[in-house]
């Protein structure tokens, strides 16, 4: 899965690049994705996820196990 957050499901969006002369051409807005490793104590293993920065903040707030459970229920994470 390229350029897709594994927790929130954020994908690139499409919009217009607008020049000074107000010419409009198509462009893509990419999510701010980071590769990060997390330790899951219940399974006693490390996992590597490709996450948006919003998802990293959510993990810091709610914890990795709660966020993984929600992502599996939403269908974003298949592992």
Secondary structure as GFF3:
##gff-version 3
##sequence-region A 1 79
A	DSSP	beta_strand	13	18	.	.	.	ID=ss1
A	DSSP	beta_strand	24	29	.	.	.	ID=ss2
A	DSSP	beta_strand	33	40	.	.	.	ID=ss3
A	DSSP	beta_strand	45	52	.	.	.	ID=ss4
A	DSSP	alpha_helix	53	62	.	.	.	ID=ss5
A	DSSP	alpha_helix	64	74	.	.	.	ID=ss6
###
